[in-house]
């Protein structure tokens, strides 16, 4: 007979590990299945981990986890071909306990996090692909893997198998996602001396910096570039909607090479050595693209549930919170001995009442607006940079003259009215 557990968690990313950890800690019999050689071997994100959501699971984790740098500065760069306008916040309080967020390398962090779940009693099975969910009388009762005698049964199956969740799709929870609902991020880890990093980014030895790059980094396609500091390496990457890549016929690695060789970005990475190349699909559809997240005997969490705030580039925090909520729901179902959709729906209610659901709802139309309106990236960001150049160039002309030229450069009255409408539309979807 197949072995039976209280719960099977498919996927050992932040969402899946969080869920397995919480259930194992509470005494449930949990198996965590990972298709990679080890947790983190196939997991990719830009590299920022948010402290509060992780600490909700493991208090003071930062005292022992393999973190890179606590982030004390966040920069936002509006990039044109030969210029950039930037704004930032640097808070030295973020460099002190309990910190705000950290840069991480997933290959190190995910292994450590999964080990903590194992110490709580979870069974981790690596290098195993879950082929399908086993459904009996309308209820998910287990999974079928690619191993010999690979059937495993459970009261509940939690799907944390990523944005392109074939398991959720096979259950009819969602259709094939459209190219404008999914982004592709490519990134490299660049080896660079620790002291050089600190000098270039104006950091102390235990401080980190993140730079989010908008505009020319994506050649006008909806998306962002990023550059993050690790202890002795940099994470650089770019993510854009698949629909934009297809339309402009740009290959992902070409876009990454473009960012690396951009005259504004190149000095930051000069002298570095590429040591790792990574690519990853990111759910960008947001609130409107969320699939069904629960049914009889099954829950969907993390990227598999489209839980990414594309506007603020947040995903791991939502993933960990969804994993924690899923664990709490399974514990409730176990207490009631009721694993029906009616009981498991408390997960959905918790999710939508939390910051996860509220933030997804707040920005539910933002991605779609910016995707349909390339002028925000193609025209308005260069316009901002040209205006800054005009005002800060000292050439003997008065500031009144400069302001008049900037106003005239905005175009005709009709174009100015259109711009005002675009600003209003952007405000409405971001407010």
C-alpha positions in Angstrom: 0.0 0.0 0.0 1.2 3.6 -0.7 2.6 5.4 2.3 0.2 8.0 3.8 1.0 11.4 5.4 -1.0 14.1 6.9 0.1 16.5 4.2 2.2 16.4 1.0 3.8 19.7 -0.1 5.0 19.8 -3.7 7.8 22.3 -4.3 10.6 23.3 -1.8 10.7 27.1 -2.5 9.9 29.7 0.2 6.1 28.9 0.1 6.5 25.2 0.3 9.2 25.2 2.9 7.2 27.7 5.1 4.2 25.4 4.9 6.1 22.2 5.7 8.0 23.9 8.5 4.8 25.1 10.3 3.0 21.8 10.0 6.0 19.7 11.1 6.5 22.0 14.0 2.9 21.4 15.0 3.5 17.6 14.9 1.9 16.7 11.6 3.4 14.0 9.4 4.6 16.0 6.4 6.5 15.1 3.2 8.2 17.9 1.1 8.9 17.0 -2.5 11.5 18.9 -4.5 12.3 18.1 -8.2 15.8 19.7 -8.0 19.0 18.1 -6.6 18.4 20.1 -3.5 16.2 23.0 -2.5 17.4 26.1 -4.2 19.1 24.3 -7.1 16.3 25.3 -9.4 14.8 28.2 -7.4 15.3 31.7 -8.7 14.4 35.2 -7.5 16.1 38.5 -7.8 17.6 37.9 -4.4 15.7 40.0 -1.7 14.3 38.4 1.4 11.9 40.3 3.6 12.6 39.9 7.3 9.1 40.2 8.9 7.5 37.4 6.9 10.4 35.1 7.5 10.5 36.0 11.2 6.8 35.1 11.6 8.0 31.6 10.9 11.4 31.4 12.6 12.0 34.2 15.1 15.5 35.8 14.8 16.4 33.6 11.9 18.9 36.2 10.7 21.3 35.2 13.5 22.0 31.8 11.9 20.6 31.9 8.3 23.1 32.2 5.4 22.2 35.7 4.4 24.3 38.1 2.2 23.8 41.7 3.3 21.1 43.6 5.2 19.8 46.2 2.8 20.2 49.8 4.0 19.6 51.6 0.7 17.0 51.2 -2.0 17.6 53.1 -5.2 15.2 53.6 -8.1 16.7 54.5 -11.4 14.9 56.0 -14.4 17.2 55.0 -17.3 17.6 56.5 -20.7 20.2 55.6 -23.3 22.8 58.0 -21.9 21.3 59.4 -18.7 19.5 58.4 -15.5 17.4 60.1 -12.9 17.5 58.4 -9.6 15.8 58.7 -6.2 16.6 56.6 -3.1 16.1 56.0 0.5 19.0 55.1 2.8 18.2 54.2 6.3 20.9 53.2 8.7 18.3 51.8 11.0 17.8 49.0 8.4 21.4 47.9 9.2 20.6 47.2 12.8 18.6 44.3 14.3 15.9 43.3 13.5 16.7 44.7 10.0 14.2 45.2 7.1 15.3 42.9 4.3 18.4 41.1 3.1 20.0 40.0 -0.2 20.3 36.3 -0.4 21.5 33.6 -2.8 18.8 31.0 -3.1 21.1 28.0 -3.5 22.4 28.7 0.0 19.3 30.0 1.8 16.7 27.5 0.5 18.9 24.6 1.6 19.3 26.1 5.1 15.5 26.8 5.3 14.6 23.3 4.2 17.0 21.8 6.8 15.1 23.7 9.5 11.8 22.1 8.3 13.6 18.7 8.4 14.7 19.4 12.0 11.1 20.0 12.9 10.2 16.6 11.5 9.4 17.1 7.8 10.5 14.4 5.3 12.4 16.0 2.4 12.5 14.1 -0.9 14.8 15.6 -3.6 15.1 14.8 -7.3 11.5 13.7 -7.5 9.0 14.9 -10.1 5.3 14.9 -9.1 3.5 13.8 -12.3 -0.1 14.2 -11.2 -2.5 14.5 -8.3 -4.5 11.4 -7.4 -8.1 12.2 -7.3 -10.8 10.0 -5.9 -14.5 10.9 -5.7 -13.8 14.5 -6.4 -11.1 14.8 -3.7 -7.3 15.0 -4.0 -5.9 12.1 -1.9 -2.3 12.1 -2.9 0.3 12.4 -5.7 1.9 10.1 -8.3 5.7 10.7 -8.7 8.3 9.5 -11.3 9.8 7.1 -8.8 9.2 3.3 -8.7 6.0 2.7 -6.7 5.8 6.4 -6.6 2.3 6.9 -5.2 2.0 8.8 -1.9 -1.2 9.5 -0.1 -2.2 12.3 2.2 -5.2 14.1 3.8 -4.2 17.3 2.0 -1.9 18.1 -0.9 -0.4 21.6 -1.0 0.8 22.8 -4.5 3.8 25.0 -4.4 5.2 24.0 -7.7 5.8 27.5 -9.2 4.2 29.8 -11.7 3.6 27.2 -14.4 1.8 24.8 -12.0 1.0 21.9 -14.2 -0.7 20.2 -11.3 -3.1 23.1 -10.6 -3.8 23.3 -14.3 -4.5 19.5 -14.5 -7.1 20.0 -11.8 -8.8 22.7 -13.8 -7.8 25.5 -11.5 -6.5 27.7 -14.3 -6.0 27.7 -18.1 -2.7 28.2 -19.8 -1.5 31.6 -18.8 -1.2 34.3 -21.5 2.1 35.9 -22.4 1.0 39.1 -20.9 0.4 37.4 -17.5 3.9 36.0 -17.2 7.3 37.6 -17.1 10.7 36.0 -17.8 13.6 37.1 -15.6 17.2 36.4 -16.5 20.0 37.1 -14.2 23.7 36.5 -13.5 25.7 36.3 -10.4 28.9 38.3 -10.9 31.9 37.6 -8.6 33.5 40.8 -7.3 35.8 41.6 -4.4 34.0 42.6 -1.2 35.9 45.8 -0.8 35.3 47.0 -4.3 31.5 46.4 -3.8 31.5 48.5 -0.7 33.5 51.3 -2.3 31.4 51.5 -5.4 28.1 51.4 -3.6 29.2 53.5 -0.6 28.6 50.8 1.9 30.0 49.6 5.2 31.0 45.9 5.6 27.6 44.7 6.7 25.4 46.9 4.5 23.7 46.2 1.2 22.1 48.2 -1.6 19.5 47.4 -4.2 18.9 49.2 -7.4 15.6 48.8 -9.4 16.1 50.0 -13.0 13.2 51.3 -15.1 13.0 52.5 -18.7 15.8 51.7 -21.2 16.8 48.6 -19.2 13.9 46.8 -20.8 13.9 48.7 -24.1 10.4 50.0 -23.5 8.9 46.6 -22.6 7.0 46.5 -19.3 9.4 45.2 -16.7 12.5 46.2 -14.7 16.1 45.6 -14.3 17.9 45.1 -11.0 21.3 45.2 -9.4 21.8 43.9 -5.9 24.9 43.6 -3.7 25.9 40.3 -2.1 28.9 39.7 0.2 31.4 39.2 -2.6 29.2 39.1 -5.7 26.5 41.1 -7.5 23.1 39.9 -8.7 22.2 41.6 -12.0 19.1 40.8 -14.0 16.1 42.0 -16.0 12.6 40.7 -16.2 9.9 41.6 -18.8 6.5 40.4 -19.9 6.8 37.5 -22.4 4.3 39.4 -24.6 6.7 42.3 -25.0 9.6 40.0 -25.8 7.6 38.2 -28.4 6.3 41.5 -29.9 9.8 43.0 -30.1 11.5 39.7 -31.0 14.1 40.1 -28.2 15.8 37.1 -26.7 16.2 37.2 -22.9 19.9 36.9 -22.8 20.2 39.8 -25.3 18.3 42.0 -23.0 20.5 41.0 -20.1 23.6 41.7 -22.1 22.2 45.1 -23.1 21.7 46.1 -19.4 25.2 44.8 -18.5 26.8 46.9 -21.2 24.7 50.1 -20.7 27.0 53.0 -20.1 25.2 54.0 -16.9 25.3 50.4 -15.5 28.6 49.1 -16.8 30.8 51.0 -14.2 29.0 49.2 -11.3 30.0 45.8 -12.6 33.3 46.5 -14.1 35.9 43.9 -13.3 33.4 41.3 -12.2 33.3 37.7 -13.3 30.1 35.8 -14.2 29.8 32.6 -12.2 26.2 31.7 -12.6 23.4 32.3 -15.1 19.7 31.8 -14.1 16.3 32.2 -15.7 12.9 32.1 -14.1 9.2 32.7 -15.0 7.4 35.2 -12.8 3.6 35.5 -12.4 2.7 39.0 -13.3 -1.1 38.8 -13.9 -1.8 39.6 -10.3 -5.3 39.7 -8.9 -7.2 39.1 -12.1 -5.0 36.0 -12.9 -5.3 34.3 -9.5 -6.4 30.7 -10.0 -8.7 28.7 -7.7 -6.6 28.2 -4.6 -8.5 25.5 -2.7 -10.7 22.5 -3.3 -11.4 19.1 -1.6 -8.0 18.0 -0.3 -5.8 20.5 -2.0 -4.4 24.1 -1.6 -2.4 26.3 -3.9 0.3 28.7 -2.6 3.1 31.0 -3.7 3.8 31.5 -7.4 1.5 28.7 -8.2 -1.3 31.0 -6.9 0.1 34.0 -8.8 1.0 35.7 -5.6 3.4 38.4 -6.8 3.1 42.2 -6.4 4.7 43.2 -9.7 4.6 46.9 -8.9 6.7 46.6 -5.8 8.7 43.5 -7.0 7.5 41.5 -4.0 7.1 37.7 -4.2 9.0 35.8 -1.6 7.2 37.6 1.3 3.8 36.7 -0.2 4.9 33.2 -0.8 6.0 32.6 2.8 2.9 34.1 4.2 0.7 32.0 1.9 2.6 28.9 3.1 2.0 29.8 6.7 -1.7 30.4 6.1 -1.9 27.1 4.3 -0.3 25.3 7.2 -2.7 26.9 9.7 -5.6 25.8 7.5 -4.4 22.2 7.3 -4.1 22.1 11.1 -7.7 23.4 11.4 -8.9 20.7 9.0 -7.0 18.0 10.9 -8.6 19.2 14.1 -12.0 18.9 12.5 -11.1 15.8 10.5 -12.7 17.6 7.6 -10.6 18.2 4.5 -13.4 19.4 2.3 -13.3 22.6 0.2 -15.6 24.2 2.8 -13.0 23.9 5.6 -10.0 24.6 3.4 -11.6 27.7 2.1 -10.5 29.4 5.3 -7.1 29.6 3.6 -8.5 31.7 0.8 -10.3 34.0 3.3 -7.1 34.5 5.3 -5.1 35.2 2.2 -7.4 37.8 0.8 -7.9 39.6 4.1 -4.1 39.8 4.7 -1.6 42.3 3.0 -1.2 39.7 0.3 -4.8 39.9 -1.0 -5.1 43.6 -0.2 -2.0 44.6 -2.2 -2.9 42.4 -5.1 -6.3 44.1 -5.2 -4.8 47.5 -4.8 -2.7 47.1 -7.9 -5.1 44.8 -9.8 -5.1 47.0 -13.0 -1.7 48.5 -12.8 0.3 45.9 -14.8 -2.3 45.8 -17.5 -2.4 49.6 -17.9 1.4 49.9 -18.3 1.5 46.9 -20.7 -1.1 48.6 -22.9 0.6 52.0 -22.6 4.3 51.8 -23.7 4.6 55.6 -23.7 5.2 55.5 -19.9 8.5 53.8 -20.5 9.3 54.8 -24.1 8.5 58.6 -23.8 7.9 59.8 -20.3 11.1 58.5 -18.7 13.4 60.0 -21.4 11.3 63.2 -21.0 12.1 63.3 -17.3 15.8 62.9 -18.0 15.8 65.6 -20.7 14.0 68.0 -18.3 16.6 67.3 -15.6 19.4 67.9 -18.0 17.9 71.2 -19.1 17.5 72.4 -15.5 20.9 71.3 -14.2 23.0 72.4 -17.2 24.5 75.8 -16.4 24.8 77.6 -19.8 24.0 81.2 -19.1 20.2 80.9 -19.8 17.8 81.8 -17.0 15.7 79.2 -15.3 12.6 80.9 -16.7 13.9 80.2 -20.2 14.7 76.6 -19.3 11.3 76.0 -17.8 9.7 77.5 -20.9 11.7 75.2 -23.2 10.8 72.1 -21.0 7.1 73.1 -21.3 7.4 73.5 -25.1 9.2 70.2 -25.4 6.2 68.5 -24.0 4.5 69.0 -27.3 1.3 70.5 -28.5 -1.7 71.2 -26.3 -3.3 68.0 -27.4 -0.2 66.0 -26.4 -0.1 67.8 -23.1 -3.7 66.9 -22.4 -3.0 63.3 -23.3 0.0 63.3 -20.9 -2.2 64.7 -18.2 -4.7 61.9 -18.8 -2.0 59.3 -18.7 -0.8 60.7 -15.3 -4.3 60.6 -14.0 -4.8 57.0 -15.2 -1.5 55.9 -13.6 -2.5 57.6 -10.3 -5.9 55.8 -10.3 -4.4 52.3 -10.6 -1.6 53.1 -8.1 -3.6 55.0 -5.4 
